[in-house]
Amino acid sequence: MMCTPEKSDRELIDAYLHGDEHAFETLYFRYRQMLYGYLNNMLHGNQAESDEVFADTWTRVIDKLPSYRDDGKFSAWLFRVAKNIFIDRIRRTRPESHSALDDENMPELPDDNAISPDRMLNASDTGKAIMDALNRLPEEQKEVFLLREQELSFRDIARIQQCSLNTALSRMRYAVKALRDFLSEFDRGGLIK
């Protein structure tokens, strides 16, 4: 049995533009998890807002696909669309609506009898400290860090941020240094080096 090669993003876009709805589904499933993770982090775990920006992003992508130019990677273009929608929402809302995670929005730990209450408390505190540290970063550095967490290349991140590759790399270097500094205040056990 011969294995068919996976279609490129460009091939899927062309197929969709010629009426193949399944091609868009493939494109959507290829990037949905990565995009949602990025948005969820940018919106501080606010699932309702993440869902709205996620849906708005895909709606805009559908509208703009006929004019999409394949001058880079589709993922960079997709994340740039999401970033623009995110920025538009920030401009329309008050900054205090994007506060750090509260206990309600913290991700739950798996239900495991081996996890003691002390370890659960420490994990929750660590998660809050990380989110607080991320929220203290300048927006460009935070975005580079979150995009990199989604395994995007620095070249793609530079396209999304519309900056040079060196600028994206510098932003990451400064973000990591700042996060280490912020988290060293929290770290009592010497885990962060």
Protein Blocks (a to p, Z undefined) as FASTA:
>chain_A
ZZdddddfklmmmmmmnopaklmmmmmmmmmmmmmmmmmmmnnopaklmmmmmmmmmmmm
mmmmmmpccfbcfklmmmmmmmmmmmmmmmmpcfklmcccdfklpccddddfklcfklmm
mmmmmmmmmmmmmmmpcfklmmmmmmmmnopafklmmmmnopafklmmmmmmmmmmmmmm
mmmmmmmnopaZZ
